[in-house]
Amino acid sequence: MINHNDISSGMFFAKIKNKQIAVAGNKKLKIYGTLNCTSGKRMKEENRVFFFSEEEARKSGYRPCGNCMKIKYNDWKRSVSNFTPLVFRDKIQLKNRDSHQQLNLR
């Protein structure tokens, strides 16, 4: 992951050309999308990060953008909509309605 403020404009375009940057993300919202996404272009530079691949973004806890990646976003949404949030003091757990699998978030 590369922070937008840590890279010059020339280096940014060189990394795209060399396929070292494939997608951009919003580090506050934990959303990633294409480099030409209109939503991504509007975000503050201080919140923008870049990833080598979608896989790197997903492994970093980011979800697909609902604007530029509608199909992947809908797939992601379906995968998490099957979970019910359970909140206990400072812990959040997601419990799968079908398999009763639990994911601890904090």
C-alpha positions in Angstrom: 0.0 0.0 0.0 1.3 3.4 -1.0 -0.1 6.7 0.5 -0.9 9.3 -2.1 1.1 12.0 -0.1 4.2 9.8 -0.1 4.5 9.7 -3.9 5.3 12.3 -6.6 3.1 12.8 -9.7 5.9 11.5 -11.9 6.5 8.5 -9.7 2.8 7.8 -9.7 2.6 7.6 -13.5 5.8 5.5 -13.7 4.3 3.0 -11.2 1.1 2.8 -13.2 3.1 2.2 -16.4 5.2 -0.5 -14.7 2.0 -2.1 -13.3 3.0 -1.4 -9.7 -0.3 0.4 -9.1 -3.6 -1.2 -10.2 -6.3 0.2 -7.9 -6.8 3.1 -5.5 -8.5 3.1 -2.1 -9.9 5.4 0.6 -8.0 4.6 3.8 -10.8 6.1 6.0 -13.7 4.3 4.4 -11.7 1.1 3.5 -13.0 1.1 -0.1 -11.0 0.4 -3.2 -11.8 1.0 -6.9 -10.4 1.7 -10.3 -7.9 4.5 -10.9 -10.4 6.4 -13.1 -13.4 6.1 -10.7 -15.3 9.4 -10.3 -15.9 8.8 -6.6 -12.2 8.1 -6.1 -11.1 11.2 -7.9 -13.2 13.3 -5.4 -11.6 12.0 -2.2 -9.0 13.9 -0.3 -5.5 13.1 -1.2 -4.7 12.5 2.5 -7.2 9.6 2.4 -6.0 8.1 -0.9 -3.9 5.0 -1.1 -2.7 2.8 -4.0 -2.5 -1.0 -4.3 -0.6 -3.3 -6.5 -3.7 -5.4 -7.0 -7.3 -6.0 -5.9 -6.1 -8.9 -3.9 -3.7 -6.7 -1.9 -6.6 -4.3 -1.3 -8.9 -7.1 -0.1 -6.2 -8.6 2.2 -5.8 -5.1 3.7 -9.5 -5.1 4.7 -10.8 -2.9 1.8 -14.1 -3.6 0.0 -14.9 -2.9 -3.7 -16.4 0.4 -4.7 -20.1 0.4 -5.4 -19.7 3.1 -8.1 -17.0 1.7 -10.4 -17.0 -2.0 -9.4 -20.8 -2.7 -9.2 -20.6 -6.5 -9.8 -17.7 -7.1 -7.3 -19.4 -4.7 -4.8 -22.7 -6.7 -5.1 -20.9 -9.9 -4.6 -19.1 -8.5 -1.5 -22.4 -7.2 -0.2 -24.1 -10.5 -0.6 -21.2 -12.3 1.2 -21.5 -10.0 4.2 -25.3 -9.5 4.3 -25.5 -13.1 5.5 -23.9 -12.0 8.7 -25.8 -10.5 11.7 -23.8 -8.0 13.8 -23.5 -8.8 17.5 -22.2 -6.1 19.7 -20.8 -6.8 23.2 -19.2 -3.8 25.0 -16.1 -3.1 22.9 -16.3 -6.2 20.7 -18.2 -6.7 17.5 -18.9 -10.1 16.1 -20.6 -11.1 12.9 -22.6 -14.3 13.1 -23.5 -16.2 9.9 -27.2 -16.8 9.9 -26.8 -20.1 8.0 -23.7 -21.8 9.4 -23.5 -19.9 12.7 -19.9 -19.1 11.9 -18.6 -16.0 13.8 -16.1 -13.3 12.8 -14.5 -11.1 15.5 -13.9 -7.6 14.3 -12.4 -6.1 17.5 
